[in-house]
Amino acid sequence: MSNLAMYALLSGLLGLCCLWTAWLEHQHGTRSSFGFMRVLAVLLLLGSVALALLDFLAAK
């Protein structure tokens, strides 16, 4: 597994954790950082997709 693939996987997992945390905060009514966590999750997931694409293109 290349470094880019590993970073893509870690970024995706962290993004999913942030998304889950934001959803839990929304469910329990503690929306103190809901916007921040949602934005962070989207950025991490987009970064994960970009890294996976770069890894795929580099392997060609």
Secondary structure, DSSP 4 states (H G I P E B T S, - for coil): --HHHHHHHHHHHHHHHHHHHHHHHHHHT--SSHHHHHHHHHHHHHHHHHHHHHHHHHH-
